[in-house]
Amino acid sequence: MPTGISIFLIAAGAILYFAVSTSVSGLNLDTVGVILMIVGGLGLVVSLLMLATARGRVGRTTFVSGTTPVQADTTVVHEDAL
């Protein structure tokens, strides 16, 4: 979701900067457009970095021949160990 919001901010800023020629008293729409594009770009970079680091934290599963696979971070208790 944050990636989509960032892309939306970039698009809205580009529209204000490149396509809108109306002037508003006390507000420069070109500046607002540039600010939105910068904020959207920073948000996009941050969300992609968070996504990349989250993928690295996923548990890895090792399969050993002749055993039943279990989920990562699961404690396995064998009946003969009791």
PDB file with SEQRES, HELIX, SHEET and CRYST1 records, atoms N, CA, C and O in Angstrom:
SEQRES   1 A   82  MET PRO THR GLY ILE SER ILE PHE LEU ILE ALA ALA GLY          
SEQRES   2 A   82  ALA ILE LEU TYR PHE ALA VAL SER THR SER VAL SER GLY          
SEQRES   3 A   82  LEU ASN LEU ASP THR VAL GLY VAL ILE LEU MET ILE VAL          
SEQRES   4 A   82  GLY GLY LEU GLY LEU VAL VAL SER LEU LEU MET LEU ALA          
SEQRES   5 A   82  THR ALA ARG GLY ARG VAL GLY ARG THR THR PHE VAL SER          
SEQRES   6 A   82  GLY THR THR PRO VAL GLN ALA ASP THR THR VAL VAL HIS          
SEQRES   7 A   82  GLU ASP ALA LEU                                              
HELIX    1 AA1 PRO A    2  ALA A   14  1                                  13    
HELIX    2 AA2 ILE A   15  ALA A   19  3                                   5    
HELIX    3 AA3 LEU A   29  GLY A   56  1                                  28    
HELIX    4 AA4 GLU A   79  ALA A   81  5                                   3    
CRYST1    1.000    1.000    1.000  90.00  90.00  90.00 P 1           1          
ATOM      1  N   MET A   1       0.798  -1.194   0.000  1.00  0.00           N  
ATOM      2  CA  MET A   1       0.000   0.000   0.000  1.00  0.00           C  
ATOM      3  C   MET A   1       0.849   1.270   0.000  1.00  0.00           C  
ATOM      4  O   MET A   1       0.536   2.196  -0.748  1.00  0.00           O  
ATOM      5  N   PRO A   2       1.914   1.354   0.810  1.00  0.00           N  
ATOM      6  CA  PRO A   2       2.728   2.570   0.773  1.00  0.00           C  
ATOM      7  C   PRO A   2       3.342   2.832  -0.599  1.00  0.00           C  
ATOM      8  O   PRO A   2       3.550   3.987  -0.970  1.00  0.00           O  
ATOM      9  N   THR A   3       3.632   1.778  -1.353  1.00  0.00           N  
ATOM     10  CA  THR A   3       4.189   1.968  -2.690  1.00  0.00           C  
ATOM     11  C   THR A   3       3.168   2.648  -3.592  1.00  0.00           C  
ATOM     12  O   THR A   3       3.519   3.543  -4.360  1.00  0.00           O  
ATOM     13  N   GLY A   4       1.927   2.239  -3.506  1.00  0.00           N  
ATOM     14  CA  GLY A   4       0.872   2.842  -4.315  1.00  0.00           C  
ATOM     15  C   GLY A   4       0.636   4.299  -3.955  1.00  0.00           C  
ATOM     16  O   GLY A   4       0.412   5.130  -4.836  1.00  0.00           O  
ATOM     17  N   ILE A   5       0.684   4.611  -2.671  1.00  0.00           N  
ATOM     18  CA  ILE A   5       0.508   5.997  -2.238  1.00  0.00           C  
ATOM     19  C   ILE A   5       1.663   6.855  -2.747  1.00  0.00           C  
ATOM     20  O   ILE A   5       1.450   7.989  -3.176  1.00  0.00           O  
ATOM     21  N   SER A   6       2.863   6.331  -2.704  1.00  0.00           N  
ATOM     22  CA  SER A   6       4.025   7.074  -3.192  1.00  0.00           C  
ATOM     23  C   SER A   6       3.915   7.354  -4.685  1.00  0.00           C  
ATOM     24  O   SER A   6       4.211   8.460  -5.137  1.00  0.00           O  
ATOM     25  N   ILE A   7       3.493   6.358  -5.445  1.00  0.00           N  
ATOM     26  CA  ILE A   7       3.321   6.558  -6.890  1.00  0.00           C  
ATOM     27  C   ILE A   7       2.223   7.578  -7.159  1.00  0.00           C  
ATOM     28  O   ILE A   7       2.342   8.392  -8.074  1.00  0.00           O  
ATOM     29  N   PHE A   8       1.148   7.538  -6.364  1.00  0.00           N  
ATOM     30  CA  PHE A   8       0.084   8.528  -6.502  1.00  0.00           C  
ATOM     31  C   PHE A   8       0.609   9.939  -6.239  1.00  0.00           C  
ATOM     32  O   PHE A   8       0.280  10.865  -6.980  1.00  0.00           O  
ATOM     33  N   LEU A   9       1.423  10.115  -5.190  1.00  0.00           N  
ATOM     34  CA  LEU A   9       1.980  11.435  -4.889  1.00  0.00           C  
ATOM     35  C   LEU A   9       2.889  11.925  -6.013  1.00  0.00           C  
ATOM     36  O   LEU A   9       2.863  13.105  -6.362  1.00  0.00           O  
ATOM     37  N   ILE A  10       3.680  11.037  -6.574  1.00  0.00           N  
ATOM     38  CA  ILE A  10       4.548  11.422  -7.691  1.00  0.00           C  
ATOM     39  C   ILE A  10       3.700  11.866  -8.886  1.00  0.00           C  
ATOM     40  O   ILE A  10       3.997  12.877  -9.521  1.00  0.00           O  
ATOM     41  N   ALA A  11       2.649  11.109  -9.187  1.00  0.00           N  
ATOM     42  CA  ALA A  11       1.787  11.457 -10.323  1.00  0.00           C  
ATOM     43  C   ALA A  11       1.054  12.770 -10.076  1.00  0.00           C  
ATOM     44  O   ALA A  11       0.968  13.604 -10.978  1.00  0.00           O  
ATOM     45  N   ALA A  12       0.525  12.968  -8.871  1.00  0.00           N  
ATOM     46  CA  ALA A  12      -0.184  14.221  -8.567  1.00  0.00           C  
ATOM     47  C   ALA A  12       0.771  15.410  -8.643  1.00  0.00           C  
ATOM     48  O   ALA A  12       0.405  16.469  -9.153  1.00  0.00           O  
ATOM     49  N   GLY A  13       1.992  15.239  -8.139  1.00  0.00           N  
ATOM     50  CA  GLY A  13       2.976  16.317  -8.222  1.00  0.00           C  
ATOM     51  C   GLY A  13       3.365  16.632  -9.650  1.00  0.00           C  
ATOM     52  O   GLY A  13       3.532  17.797 -10.011  1.00  0.00           O  
ATOM     53  N   ALA A  14       3.510  15.593 -10.472  1.00  0.00           N  
ATOM     54  CA  ALA A  14       3.858  15.820 -11.880  1.00  0.00           C  
ATOM     55  C   ALA A  14       2.733  16.535 -12.609  1.00  0.00           C  
ATOM     56  O   ALA A  14       2.983  17.399 -13.450  1.00  0.00           O  
ATOM     57  N   ILE A  15       1.503  16.181 -12.290  1.00  0.00           N  
ATOM     58  CA  ILE A  15       0.363  16.869 -12.917  1.00  0.00           C  
ATOM     59  C   ILE A  15       0.359  18.342 -12.513  1.00  0.00           C  
ATOM     60  O   ILE A  15       0.171  19.215 -13.361  1.00  0.00           O  
ATOM     61  N   LEU A  16       0.565  18.625 -11.231  1.00  0.00           N  
ATOM     62  CA  LEU A  16       0.587  20.025 -10.788  1.00  0.00           C  
ATOM     63  C   LEU A  16       1.750  20.792 -11.409  1.00  0.00           C  
ATOM     64  O   LEU A  16       1.603  21.962 -11.763  1.00  0.00           O  
ATOM     65  N   TYR A  17       2.884  20.152 -11.541  1.00  0.00           N  
ATOM     66  CA  TYR A  17       4.069  20.848 -12.050  1.00  0.00           C  
ATOM     67  C   TYR A  17       4.030  21.042 -13.562  1.00  0.00           C  
ATOM     68  O   TYR A  17       4.343  22.124 -14.057  1.00  0.00           O  
ATOM     69  N   PHE A  18       3.645  19.990 -14.305  1.00  0.00           N  
ATOM     70  CA  PHE A  18       3.745  20.050 -15.761  1.00  0.00           C  
ATOM     71  C   PHE A  18       2.440  20.431 -16.469  1.00  0.00           C  
ATOM     72  O   PHE A  18       2.490  21.040 -17.538  1.00  0.00           O  
ATOM     73  N   ALA A  19       1.284  20.095 -15.910  1.00  0.00           N  
ATOM     74  CA  ALA A  19       0.046  20.231 -16.664  1.00  0.00           C  
ATOM     75  C   ALA A  19      -0.848  21.387 -16.223  1.00  0.00           C  
ATOM     76  O   ALA A  19      -1.664  21.858 -17.016  1.00  0.00           O  
ATOM     77  N   VAL A  20      -0.722  21.846 -15.014  1.00  0.00           N  
ATOM     78  CA  VAL A  20      -1.622  22.893 -14.520  1.00  0.00           C  
ATOM     79  C   VAL A  20      -0.979  24.244 -14.762  1.00  0.00           C  
ATOM     80  O   VAL A  20       0.157  24.488 -14.356  1.00  0.00           O  
ATOM     81  N   SER A  21      -1.724  25.127 -15.433  1.00  0.00           N  
ATOM     82  CA  SER A  21      -1.200  26.461 -15.705  1.00  0.00           C  
ATOM     83  C   SER A  21      -1.985  27.545 -14.963  1.00  0.00           C  
ATOM     84  O   SER A  21      -1.753  28.735 -15.176  1.00  0.00           O  
ATOM     85  N   THR A  22      -2.891  27.146 -14.114  1.00  0.00           N  
ATOM     86  CA  THR A  22      -3.680  28.090 -13.337  1.00  0.00           C  
ATOM     87  C   THR A  22      -2.847  28.621 -12.179  1.00  0.00           C  
ATOM     88  O   THR A  22      -2.057  27.889 -11.583  1.00  0.00           O  
ATOM     89  N   SER A  23      -3.030  29.895 -11.869  1.00  0.00           N  
ATOM     90  CA  SER A  23      -2.317  30.458 -10.724  1.00  0.00           C  
ATOM     91  C   SER A  23      -3.301  30.672  -9.580  1.00  0.00           C  
ATOM     92  O   SER A  23      -4.454  31.052  -9.782  1.00  0.00           O  
ATOM     93  N   VAL A  24      -2.813  30.419  -8.390  1.00  0.00           N  
ATOM     94  CA  VAL A  24      -3.615  30.588  -7.192  1.00  0.00           C  
ATOM     95  C   VAL A  24      -2.949  31.652  -6.343  1.00  0.00           C  
ATOM     96  O   VAL A  24      -1.730  31.646  -6.171  1.00  0.00           O  
ATOM     97  N   SER A  25      -3.744  32.559  -5.815  1.00  0.00           N  
ATOM     98  CA  SER A  25      -3.192  33.645  -5.006  1.00  0.00           C  
ATOM     99  C   SER A  25      -2.576  33.091  -3.727  1.00  0.00           C  
ATOM    100  O   SER A  25      -3.249  32.397  -2.965  1.00  0.00           O  
ATOM    101  N   GLY A  26      -1.318  33.390  -3.489  1.00  0.00           N  
ATOM    102  CA  GLY A  26      -0.634  32.982  -2.276  1.00  0.00           C  
ATOM    103  C   GLY A  26      -0.093  31.564  -2.299  1.00  0.00           C  
ATOM    104  O   GLY A  26       0.415  31.083  -1.286  1.00  0.00           O  
ATOM    105  N   LEU A  27      -0.193  30.873  -3.454  1.00  0.00           N  
ATOM    106  CA  LEU A  27       0.265  29.490  -3.540  1.00  0.00           C  
ATOM    107  C   LEU A  27       0.860  29.245  -4.922  1.00  0.00           C  
ATOM    108  O   LEU A  27       0.215  29.509  -5.937  1.00  0.00           O  
ATOM    109  N   ASN A  28       2.067  28.749  -4.958  1.00  0.00           N  
ATOM    110  CA  ASN A  28       2.720  28.429  -6.215  1.00  0.00           C  
ATOM    111  C   ASN A  28       2.528  26.937  -6.481  1.00  0.00           C  
ATOM    112  O   ASN A  28       3.135  26.106  -5.805  1.00  0.00           O  
ATOM    113  N   LEU A  29       1.702  26.596  -7.446  1.00  0.00           N  
ATOM    114  CA  LEU A  29       1.389  25.190  -7.722  1.00  0.00           C  
ATOM    115  C   LEU A  29       2.593  24.415  -8.242  1.00  0.00           C  
ATOM    116  O   LEU A  29       2.684  23.204  -8.042  1.00  0.00           O  
ATOM    117  N   ASP A  30       3.521  25.106  -8.913  1.00  0.00           N  
ATOM    118  CA  ASP A  30       4.744  24.428  -9.355  1.00  0.00           C  
ATOM    119  C   ASP A  30       5.556  23.933  -8.156  1.00  0.00           C  
ATOM    120  O   ASP A  30       6.080  22.820  -8.171  1.00  0.00           O  
ATOM    121  N   THR A  31       5.654  24.761  -7.131  1.00  0.00           N  
ATOM    122  CA  THR A  31       6.391  24.370  -5.931  1.00  0.00           C  
ATOM    123  C   THR A  31       5.693  23.221  -5.218  1.00  0.00           C  
ATOM    124  O   THR A  31       6.351  22.291  -4.750  1.00  0.00           O  
ATOM    125  N   VAL A  32       4.374  23.275  -5.131  1.00  0.00           N  
ATOM    126  CA  VAL A  32       3.618  22.196  -4.506  1.00  0.00           C  
ATOM    127  C   VAL A  32       3.835  20.893  -5.284  1.00  0.00           C  
ATOM    128  O   VAL A  32       3.985  19.829  -4.685  1.00  0.00           O  
ATOM    129  N   GLY A  33       3.850  20.979  -6.605  1.00  0.00           N  
ATOM    130  CA  GLY A  33       4.086  19.802  -7.430  1.00  0.00           C  
ATOM    131  C   GLY A  33       5.453  19.192  -7.200  1.00  0.00           C  
ATOM    132  O   GLY A  33       5.585  17.972  -7.099  1.00  0.00           O  
ATOM    133  N   VAL A  34       6.470  20.035  -7.116  1.00  0.00           N  
ATOM    134  CA  VAL A  34       7.829  19.536  -6.868  1.00  0.00           C  
ATOM    135  C   VAL A  34       7.917  18.894  -5.487  1.00  0.00           C  
ATOM    136  O   VAL A  34       8.540  17.845  -5.328  1.00  0.00           O  
ATOM    137  N   ILE A  35       7.296  19.519  -4.490  1.00  0.00           N  
ATOM    138  CA  ILE A  35       7.311  18.957  -3.133  1.00  0.00           C  
ATOM    139  C   ILE A  35       6.627  17.595  -3.116  1.00  0.00           C  
ATOM    140  O   ILE A  35       7.141  16.661  -2.502  1.00  0.00           O  
ATOM    141  N   LEU A  36       5.479  17.464  -3.775  1.00  0.00           N  
ATOM    142  CA  LEU A  36       4.782  16.180  -3.820  1.00  0.00           C  
ATOM    143  C   LEU A  36       5.619  15.109  -4.521  1.00  0.00           C  
ATOM    144  O   LEU A  36       5.644  13.956  -4.089  1.00  0.00           O  
ATOM    145  N   MET A  37       6.303  15.488  -5.601  1.00  0.00           N  
ATOM    146  CA  MET A  37       7.145  14.513  -6.295  1.00  0.00           C  
ATOM    147  C   MET A  37       8.316  14.064  -5.425  1.00  0.00           C  
ATOM    148  O   MET A  37       8.671  12.886  -5.431  1.00  0.00           O  
ATOM    149  N   ILE A  38       8.920  14.987  -4.677  1.00  0.00           N  
ATOM    150  CA  ILE A  38      10.044  14.633  -3.802  1.00  0.00           C  
ATOM    151  C   ILE A  38       9.573  13.725  -2.673  1.00  0.00           C  
ATOM    152  O   ILE A  38      10.213  12.716  -2.376  1.00  0.00           O  
ATOM    153  N   VAL A  39       8.451  14.082  -2.041  1.00  0.00           N  
ATOM    154  CA  VAL A  39       7.920  13.264  -0.944  1.00  0.00           C  
ATOM    155  C   VAL A  39       7.519  11.877  -1.459  1.00  0.00           C  
ATOM    156  O   VAL A  39       7.777  10.872  -0.797  1.00  0.00           O  
ATOM    157  N   GLY A  40       6.897  11.822  -2.625  1.00  0.00           N  
ATOM    158  CA  GLY A  40       6.531  10.538  -3.204  1.00  0.00           C  
ATOM    159  C   GLY A  40       7.741   9.695  -3.546  1.00  0.00           C  
ATOM    160  O   GLY A  40       7.728   8.482  -3.338  1.00  0.00           O  
ATOM    161  N   GLY A  41       8.785  10.318  -4.068  1.00  0.00           N  
ATOM    162  CA  GLY A  41      10.011   9.588  -4.391  1.00  0.00           C  
ATOM    163  C   GLY A  41      10.696   9.043  -3.147  1.00  0.00           C  
ATOM    164  O   GLY A  41      11.165   7.905  -3.141  1.00  0.00           O  
ATOM    165  N   LEU A  42      10.755   9.850  -2.096  1.00  0.00           N  
ATOM    166  CA  LEU A  42      11.347   9.376  -0.844  1.00  0.00           C  
ATOM    167  C   LEU A  42      10.517   8.244  -0.242  1.00  0.00           C  
ATOM    168  O   LEU A  42      11.068   7.264   0.260  1.00  0.00           O  
ATOM    169  N   GLY A  43       9.199   8.379  -0.291  1.00  0.00           N  
ATOM    170  CA  GLY A  43       8.334   7.321   0.218  1.00  0.00           C  
ATOM    171  C   GLY A  43       8.491   6.038  -0.571  1.00  0.00           C  
ATOM    172  O   GLY A  43       8.458   4.948   0.001  1.00  0.00           O  
ATOM    173  N   LEU A  44       8.660   6.155  -1.869  1.00  0.00           N  
ATOM    174  CA  LEU A  44       8.852   4.971  -2.713  1.00  0.00           C  
ATOM    175  C   LEU A  44      10.160   4.266  -2.376  1.00  0.00           C  
ATOM    176  O   LEU A  44      10.200   3.039  -2.281  1.00  0.00           O  
ATOM    177  N   VAL A  45      11.223   5.033  -2.195  1.00  0.00           N  
ATOM    178  CA  VAL A  45      12.515   4.442  -1.850  1.00  0.00           C  
ATOM    179  C   VAL A  45      12.437   3.745  -0.492  1.00  0.00           C  
ATOM    180  O   VAL A  45      12.933   2.629  -0.338  1.00  0.00           O  
ATOM    181  N   VAL A  46      11.817   4.398   0.489  1.00  0.00           N  
ATOM    182  CA  VAL A  46      11.711   3.808   1.822  1.00  0.00           C  
ATOM    183  C   VAL A  46      10.864   2.535   1.789  1.00  0.00           C  
ATOM    184  O   VAL A  46      11.230   1.534   2.405  1.00  0.00           O  
ATOM    185  N   SER A  47       9.737   2.564   1.077  1.00  0.00           N  
ATOM    186  CA  SER A  47       8.877   1.376   1.040  1.00  0.00           C  
ATOM    187  C   SER A  47       9.553   0.222   0.306  1.00  0.00           C  
ATOM    188  O   SER A  47       9.378  -0.933   0.696  1.00  0.00           O  
ATOM    189  N   LEU A  48      10.318   0.506  -0.744  1.00  0.00           N  
ATOM    190  CA  LEU A  48      11.032  -0.566  -1.438  1.00  0.00           C  
ATOM    191  C   LEU A  48      12.164  -1.129  -0.587  1.00  0.00           C  
ATOM    192  O   LEU A  48      12.426  -2.331  -0.631  1.00  0.00           O  
ATOM    193  N   LEU A  49      12.836  -0.286   0.182  1.00  0.00           N  
ATOM    194  CA  LEU A  49      13.873  -0.781   1.092  1.00  0.00           C  
ATOM    195  C   LEU A  49      13.269  -1.656   2.180  1.00  0.00           C  
ATOM    196  O   LEU A  49      13.831  -2.695   2.526  1.00  0.00           O  
ATOM    197  N   MET A  50      12.134  -1.246   2.718  1.00  0.00           N  
ATOM    198  CA  MET A  50      11.474  -2.056   3.747  1.00  0.00           C  
ATOM    199  C   MET A  50      11.019  -3.390   3.164  1.00  0.00           C  
ATOM    200  O   MET A  50      11.114  -4.421   3.829  1.00  0.00           O  
ATOM    201  N   LEU A  51      10.530  -3.378   1.935  1.00  0.00           N  
ATOM    202  CA  LEU A  51      10.094  -4.610   1.290  1.00  0.00           C  
ATOM    203  C   LEU A  51      11.282  -5.540   1.041  1.00  0.00           C  
ATOM    204  O   LEU A  51      11.171  -6.753   1.218  1.00  0.00           O  
ATOM    205  N   ALA A  52      12.406  -4.976   0.635  1.00  0.00           N  
ATOM    206  CA  ALA A  52      13.595  -5.788   0.367  1.00  0.00           C  
ATOM    207  C   ALA A  52      14.147  -6.407   1.645  1.00  0.00           C  
ATOM    208  O   ALA A  52      14.573  -7.562   1.635  1.00  0.00           O  
ATOM    209  N   THR A  53      14.146  -5.664   2.735  1.00  0.00           N  
ATOM    210  CA  THR A  53      14.661  -6.220   3.984  1.00  0.00           C  
ATOM    211  C   THR A  53      13.689  -7.222   4.583  1.00  0.00           C  
ATOM    212  O   THR A  53      14.122  -8.158   5.256  1.00  0.00           O  
ATOM    213  N   ALA A  54      12.404  -7.060   4.364  1.00  0.00           N  
ATOM    214  CA  ALA A  54      11.420  -8.016   4.894  1.00  0.00           C  
ATOM    215  C   ALA A  54      11.543  -9.356   4.184  1.00  0.00           C  
ATOM    216  O   ALA A  54      11.341 -10.399   4.806  1.00  0.00           O  
ATOM    217  N   ARG A  55      11.863  -9.350   2.927  1.00  0.00           N  
ATOM    218  CA  ARG A  55      12.033 -10.601   2.194  1.00  0.00           C  
ATOM    219  C   ARG A  55      13.245 -11.371   2.695  1.00  0.00           C  
ATOM    220  O   ARG A  55      13.254 -12.600   2.626  1.00  0.00           O  
ATOM    221  N   GLY A  56      14.253 -10.697   3.190  1.00  0.00           N  
ATOM    222  CA  GLY A  56      15.446 -11.360   3.689  1.00  0.00           C  
ATOM    223  C   GLY A  56      15.237 -12.017   5.037  1.00  0.00           C  
ATOM    224  O   GLY A  56      16.024 -12.876   5.433  1.00  0.00           O  
ATOM    225  N   ARG A  57      14.177 -11.624   5.759  1.00  0.00           N  
ATOM    226  CA  ARG A  57      13.926 -12.158   7.093  1.00  0.00           C  
ATOM    227  C   ARG A  57      13.045 -13.395   7.088  1.00  0.00           C  
ATOM    228  O   ARG A  57      12.803 -13.971   8.148  1.00  0.00           O  
ATOM    229  N   VAL A  58      12.571 -13.811   5.959  1.00  0.00           N  
ATOM    230  CA  VAL A  58      11.705 -14.977   5.884  1.00  0.00           C  
ATOM    231  C   VAL A  58      12.523 -16.209   6.221  1.00  0.00           C  
ATOM    232  O   VAL A  58      13.648 -16.362   5.745  1.00  0.00           O  
ATOM    233  N   GLY A  59      11.957 -17.098   7.049  1.00  0.00           N  
ATOM    234  CA  GLY A  59      12.670 -18.301   7.462  1.00  0.00           C  
ATOM    235  C   GLY A  59      12.962 -19.224   6.296  1.00  0.00           C  
ATOM    236  O   GLY A  59      12.190 -19.302   5.341  1.00  0.00           O  
ATOM    237  N   ARG A  60      14.053 -19.902   6.380  1.00  0.00           N  
ATOM    238  CA  ARG A  60      14.435 -20.832   5.332  1.00  0.00           C  
ATOM    239  C   ARG A  60      14.131 -22.253   5.801  1.00  0.00           C  
ATOM    240  O   ARG A  60      14.271 -22.564   6.984  1.00  0.00           O  
ATOM    241  N   THR A  61      13.723 -23.100   4.885  1.00  0.00           N  
ATOM    242  CA  THR A  61      13.399 -24.483   5.197  1.00  0.00           C  
ATOM    243  C   THR A  61      14.451 -25.386   4.581  1.00  0.00           C  
ATOM    244  O   THR A  61      14.776 -25.262   3.400  1.00  0.00           O  
ATOM    245  N   THR A  62      14.978 -26.289   5.383  1.00  0.00           N  
ATOM    246  CA  THR A  62      15.951 -27.262   4.902  1.00  0.00           C  
ATOM    247  C   THR A  62      15.294 -28.632   4.881  1.00  0.00           C  
ATOM    248  O   THR A  62      14.729 -29.071   5.883  1.00  0.00           O  
ATOM    249  N   PHE A  63      15.365 -29.293   3.762  1.00  0.00           N  
ATOM    250  CA  PHE A  63      14.781 -30.615   3.628  1.00  0.00           C  
ATOM    251  C   PHE A  63      15.885 -31.660   3.735  1.00  0.00           C  
ATOM    252  O   PHE A  63      16.900 -31.587   3.043  1.00  0.00           O  
ATOM    253  N   VAL A  64      15.670 -32.626   4.607  1.00  0.00           N  
ATOM    254  CA  VAL A  64      16.620 -33.723   4.785  1.00  0.00           C  
ATOM    255  C   VAL A  64      15.930 -34.975   4.291  1.00  0.00           C  
ATOM    256  O   VAL A  64      14.788 -35.255   4.657  1.00  0.00           O  
ATOM    257  N   SER A  65      16.615 -35.712   3.473  1.00  0.00           N  
ATOM    258  CA  SER A  65      16.041 -36.921   2.905  1.00  0.00           C  
ATOM    259  C   SER A  65      15.639 -37.910   3.992  1.00  0.00           C  
ATOM    260  O   SER A  65      16.418 -38.205   4.898  1.00  0.00           O  
ATOM    261  N   GLY A  66      14.418 -38.417   3.889  1.00  0.00           N  
ATOM    262  CA  GLY A  66      13.947 -39.416   4.830  1.00  0.00           C  
ATOM    263  C   GLY A  66      13.273 -38.847   6.067  1.00  0.00           C  
ATOM    264  O   GLY A  66      12.910 -39.608   6.964  1.00  0.00           O  
ATOM    265  N   THR A  67      13.090 -37.514   6.146  1.00  0.00           N  
ATOM    266  CA  THR A  67      12.422 -36.910   7.296  1.00  0.00           C  
ATOM    267  C   THR A  67      11.191 -36.151   6.839  1.00  0.00           C  
ATOM    268  O   THR A  67      11.043 -35.848   5.655  1.00  0.00           O  
ATOM    269  N   THR A  68      10.318 -35.847   7.771  1.00  0.00           N  
ATOM    270  CA  THR A  68       9.136 -35.063   7.471  1.00  0.00           C  
ATOM    271  C   THR A  68       9.474 -33.583   7.623  1.00  0.00           C  
ATOM    272  O   THR A  68       9.988 -33.185   8.669  1.00  0.00           O  
ATOM    273  N   PRO A  69       9.199 -32.750   6.608  1.00  0.00           N  
ATOM    274  CA  PRO A  69       9.516 -31.329   6.730  1.00  0.00           C  
ATOM    275  C   PRO A  69       8.593 -30.656   7.754  1.00  0.00           C  
ATOM    276  O   PRO A  69       7.418 -31.007   7.863  1.00  0.00           O  
ATOM    277  N   VAL A  70       9.128 -29.698   8.494  1.00  0.00           N  
ATOM    278  CA  VAL A  70       8.356 -28.923   9.464  1.00  0.00           C  
ATOM    279  C   VAL A  70       8.531 -27.450   9.153  1.00  0.00           C  
ATOM    280  O   VAL A  70       9.426 -27.072   8.398  1.00  0.00           O  
ATOM    281  N   GLN A  71       7.673 -26.611   9.737  1.00  0.00           N  
ATOM    282  CA  GLN A  71       7.791 -25.172   9.531  1.00  0.00           C  
ATOM    283  C   GLN A  71       9.031 -24.642  10.226  1.00  0.00           C  
ATOM    284  O   GLN A  71       9.504 -25.220  11.204  1.00  0.00           O  
ATOM    285  N   ALA A  72       9.561 -23.520   9.705  1.00  0.00           N  
ATOM    286  CA  ALA A  72      10.699 -22.878  10.344  1.00  0.00           C  
ATOM    287  C   ALA A  72      10.280 -22.375  11.723  1.00  0.00           C  
ATOM    288  O   ALA A  72       9.112 -22.054  11.943  1.00  0.00           O  
ATOM    289  N   ASP A  73      11.214 -22.308  12.628  1.00  0.00           N  
ATOM    290  CA  ASP A  73      10.979 -21.850  13.992  1.00  0.00           C  
ATOM    291  C   ASP A  73       9.967 -22.724  14.723  1.00  0.00           C  
ATOM    292  O   ASP A  73       9.200 -22.211  15.539  1.00  0.00           O  
ATOM    293  N   THR A  74       9.941 -24.019  14.457  1.00  0.00           N  
ATOM    294  CA  THR A  74       9.030 -24.955  15.113  1.00  0.00           C  
ATOM    295  C   THR A  74       9.856 -25.951  15.909  1.00  0.00           C  
ATOM    296  O   THR A  74      10.853 -26.483  15.422  1.00  0.00           O  
ATOM    297  N   THR A  75       9.431 -26.193  17.130  1.00  0.00           N  
ATOM    298  CA  THR A  75      10.110 -27.182  17.964  1.00  0.00           C  
ATOM    299  C   THR A  75       9.492 -28.544  17.706  1.00  0.00           C  
ATOM    300  O   THR A  75       8.272 -28.700  17.762  1.00  0.00           O  
ATOM    301  N   VAL A  76      10.329 -29.522  17.424  1.00  0.00           N  
ATOM    302  CA  VAL A  76       9.861 -30.881  17.146  1.00  0.00           C  
ATOM    303  C   VAL A  76      10.232 -31.766  18.340  1.00  0.00           C  
ATOM    304  O   VAL A  76      11.399 -31.838  18.727  1.00  0.00           O  
ATOM    305  N   VAL A  77       9.237 -32.435  18.915  1.00  0.00           N  
ATOM    306  CA  VAL A  77       9.467 -33.334  20.044  1.00  0.00           C  
ATOM    307  C   VAL A  77       9.166 -34.734  19.572  1.00  0.00           C  
ATOM    308  O   VAL A  77       8.062 -35.014  19.105  1.00  0.00           O  
ATOM    309  N   HIS A  78      10.142 -35.621  19.691  1.00  0.00           N  
ATOM    310  CA  HIS A  78       9.948 -37.012  19.313  1.00  0.00           C  
ATOM    311  C   HIS A  78       9.440 -37.784  20.530  1.00  0.00           C  
ATOM    312  O   HIS A  78       9.856 -37.521  21.658  1.00  0.00           O  
ATOM    313  N   GLU A  79       8.556 -38.721  20.299  1.00  0.00           N  
ATOM    314  CA  GLU A  79       7.956 -39.489  21.390  1.00  0.00           C  
ATOM    315  C   GLU A  79       8.998 -40.310  22.133  1.00  0.00           C  
ATOM    316  O   GLU A  79       8.876 -40.502  23.342  1.00  0.00           O  
ATOM    317  N   ASP A  80      10.012 -40.795  21.442  1.00  0.00           N  
ATOM    318  CA  ASP A  80      11.000 -41.630  22.101  1.00  0.00           C  
ATOM    319  C   ASP A  80      11.941 -40.811  22.989  1.00  0.00           C  
ATOM    320  O   ASP A  80      12.689 -41.378  23.786  1.00  0.00           O  
ATOM    321  N   ALA A  81      11.907 -39.469  22.853  1.00  0.00           N  
ATOM    322  CA  ALA A  81      12.743 -38.620  23.676  1.00  0.00           C  
ATOM    323  C   ALA A  81      12.120 -38.379  25.045  1.00  0.00           C  
ATOM    324  O   ALA A  81      12.808 -37.922  25.958  1.00  0.00           O  
ATOM    325  N   LEU A  82      10.852 -38.672  25.206  1.00  0.00           N  
ATOM    326  CA  LEU A  82      10.170 -38.447  26.481  1.00  0.00           C  
ATOM    327  C   LEU A  82      10.493 -39.566  27.377  1.00  0.00           C  
ATOM    328  O   LEU A  82      10.029 -39.598  28.517  1.00  0.00           O  
TER     329      LEU A  82                                                      
END                                                                             
